[in-house]
Amino acid sequence: MSMGFDIITLIIAGVLISIAIFILVKVIVGEELSLDDQERLGIGLIKKDFPSPLLKMTYPLVRRILPSVTKWKIDSYREKVRKKLSSAGLRETFSPDEFYAYRVVFAFALPFVVYVYNMILGLGLPVFYTPLFAVFGWYYPQLWLGGVITRRQDQVKREMPFVVDLLTLCVEAGLDFNGAMGKVVEKGQPGPLRGEFEIVLKEIQLGAMRSEALKSMAERIGLKEITSFVSVLVTAERMGSPVGDVLRAQSDAIRHERFMSAEAKAGKAATKILIPMAVFILPAVFIVIFGPIILKKVYGG
């Protein structure tokens, strides 16, 4: 049974390494996308601001296999990834096809790199571990993107009370809501929420309705607090309610919710600290208290 399993894993490892070598050869001799295809896919020749050194280092490989990836029928996947890239604030950095190409590169390059290092350095890793590195390489870009989305949403949560307060002050000072958003973009601190309001203003200037632009912002961020805030603003605009009163109520509600969230986290901290206390602090206390007694018993005074 174990021998059959070893044979299967060796075959899988050999196939993955062979495909990795094929991709490496294709990278070396392959052709990049034409300028028309780059413009059609929104890739272009602009200088990218890579959020990770690893992504920057592997991007030349991605560009080489991109012509093949663009021909694959993965339209539903492209739409799903496009939404995630928008939520991560990376829709201008990577296209869905580039992200999928990253997954392919990591899935086949990582086992190959591990295999080469294993041979050169003599790490002693069994060959049948190669499929595990392939699986990790395939899911690593997706896990990384999820982490970027989570960090960006947390940053939006931290910015939201100050942005809503600034909107409220501007509206109560006599500006309309579009002017208040302009002041947020002009005077607010740099951050993802300020960038999203800048996109909203650009969409409005291009002819989109304000309610639709705000809904698009909520969909891009993917945060329930923003979705609730936008829905209240859209409803108030539809009903003809004063925007200043709505913003003031939203500001108070957001601050109350933030205060309650801080209290909840403080309550959980007392429970979480029990584990490090039991593992690190209590043994040290027992050593200090009972150590001299034990030594006295062992060595007789």
N, C-alpha and C positions, 0 to 999 in steps of 0.2 A: 504493500500500500504506500509506504513512504518512498520506495524507489520510483513508483509510478508518478507520485506527486513531484519528486525531484526532476524527473524527465520532463514533465509538463512545464514546470517553472523554468527549466533551462531552455526549452523551446520558445516560451514566451519572451524570456530575456534575449534570446538570439534574434527573434523577430523585431523586438523593440530597438535593439542595437543596430540591426540592419537598416531599419527605417530611419534611425537617427543619422546613419552614415549617408543614406540617400538624400535626406534633407540637407545635410552638410554639403554634399556635392551640388545639389540644386541651388544652394545659397551661393556657391562659388561661381557656377557657370550660368545661373539663371539671369533673367532680365527683369528690370524694374518696370513699374507701371508707366504707361505713357502719360504725357501731360494732360491729355483730355480725360483719361480715366481718373487721374488724381483729382482733377477739378470736379468730375462727376461724383466721386465718393467723398468729397469734402476733405481730402487729405492735403493736397497742395504742397508747395515747397517752402512754406513759412517755417521759421525756426520754432521748434517745439520747446515748451517749458516742461521738462520731464519731472514728475513728482517723486521719482525714485531713481537712484543711480543704476540699479539693476535693470530697470526698464530702458534706460538710456543706452546701456551697454549692449542689450540684446536687440535694440531696434533695427540695426542693419540686417539681422537675420529675418526679422518680421517683414521688412520691405522686400526681401527677396522672395519669400513665399506668398506674399500678398496677392500677386496675380492669380495664383491657383485658388486662394481662399475666396476671392471675389466671385468666382464662378460657381461656388457651392450654393445649393438651394437651402438656405437657412434663414429665410425671411422672418419667421416668427421669432427666432433667436435674436436676429438683428434688432427688431423692435424692442424686445425685452432689455437687451444690453444698452440700447440708446437711452431708455428711461433711466437705467442705473447710472450711466455716465453723466446724465443731466443732474441726477441727485447728488453725485459726487463732485459736480462742478468741473467735469473733464470732457464735456461734449465738444469743446473747441480744441482739445488736445488729442483725443483718439477717436477714430471712427469705430463702429461695431466690428467691421472686418479686421481692423488692426488689433482689436482686443481679442478676437477669436484666433488670429494668427499668433498672438502672444501665448495663448493656451497651447496651441500646437507645438510651438517652439519649446516651451518649458516641458511639455510632456515627453518629448523625444530628446531634447538636448540634455536635460538633467540626468537621466540614466546613463547617457553616453559619457558625460563629464565624470560622474561618479565611478563608472567603469574604468576610465582612463586613470583617474587618481588612485583607484584601488590597485591597478597594475603597477603604476610608477612608484607609489609610496609603500606598497605592500601592506595595506590596511587589513587585509585578511577578511574582507566582507564576502560572504557567499554570493555567487552570481544570481541566485534566485531571489535576492533582494531587489534586483533591478526593476521588476514590475511595480514594487511599492513606491520607488522614486518616480516612476512614470505617472502613477496615480496622483502623487503629491504635486508633481509639476503641472498636471492638467488642472487641478483645482486651486493651485496657488494664486493665479491672477484673480480668480473669482473671490477667494477669501480676502485678498488684499483690497479689492474694490469694495467689499462689504465693510472692511475696517475704515476705509476713507469716507464712505457714506455716513457711518456712525459718528466719526469724529466731526464731520462737517455739520451734522444735525445737532450735536452737542454744542458746537460753537454758535449755531443759529439760536439755540435756546438761551445761551448766555447773552447774546446781543439783543434779543427780542424786547426785554423790558425797556432798555435805553432807547431803542429805535421807536417804539410805540410812544414813549414819553416825548420824544422830539417831534413826532408827528402830531401829537396832541397839542403841544405848545405852539407849533406853527399854525395849525388850524384855528386854535383859539385866538391867535394873534391877527387873524384876518385872511390868511392864505386859503386857497382851495386845496383839495386833497392832492391834486397833481403838483401844485407848487410846494406842498409839504414834502412830497416824495423827492422833489428836486432838491430841497434843502437837506434831506437825509443823505442824498447822494453827494451833495456838495460839502456838507459840514460833518457828516458822520465818520466814525473811525472805519478804516479799511476792514472788510470782513465779508463773509459769504452773503449775509442778509442785505448789506448795502449793495453788493453786486447784483443781487436778484432784483432789487428795486430799480437799479439802473437799467436792467433788461426790460422791466415793465414799462419804464418811461420810453425806451426806444420803440417798443411794440406799439405804444399809444401814439407816438409820433408817426409811425408807419401806417396808422389808420385803424388799429385794433380797438375794440371797446375796452374801457377800463376794467369792467367786471371780468371779461374774458382774459385779459392780461394778468389780472390778479389770480384767477383760477389756474392759469398756466404756471404761475410762480409756485402756487401751493402744490401742484402736481409735480413740479421739478424737485422741490425740496423734500416732499414725501413725509412731512411731520404733521402730526395731528393738531398740534398747537397752532401752526400756521394755517392749516385747513380750516379750523374753527374761527380763527381771526378773520380770514378772507370771507368765509360764508356770512359772518355777522356784518362785515362791511358791505358786501353785495346786497344783503337783505335790507340794510338801512338805506342804501342808495335807491333800491327799488321802491321802498315804502315812503321815501321822502323825509326820513328822520334826519335830524342834525348830526353831521359827521363828528363834530367836536364832542358832543355828549356820548356818542358811541365809543369814540376813542378813549375818552376819560374812563368810562366803565370797563373797557377792555384792559386799560393800563392797570386799574385797581385789581381786576381779576387775575391778570398775569402775575402781578407782584404777590398776591395772596397765594396763588398756586405755587410760585417759586418758594415762598416761605414754608408752605406745607411740605414741599418736596425736600427742602433742606432739613426740616425736622424729621422726616421719615428716614433720610440718609443718616442723620445723627443717631437715631434709634437703632439702625442696623449696624452702625459702627461699634456699638457696645457689644453686640453679639459676635461680630467678626473678630474682635480683638481677643476673644477667649482662646482661639486656637494658637496664635503666637505666644500668648501667656503660658498656656499649658505645655507648649513644646520647648520654649526657650527660657522664659523667666522662672517658672516654678522649679525646674531642675537646678538652676543656679542657686535659688533660695534654699533648697534642700541641701545642696552641697555645703553652702556657707553655715547652715545651722547644724546639720548632723555630721559634717566632715570631721570637725575636731573630736566629737564624741566617738566616732568610729575609730579614728587614729589612736585615741587614748585607750580604747579597748584592745586594739590590735597590738600596740606596742607597750601596753602595761604602764600607763602613767606618763 
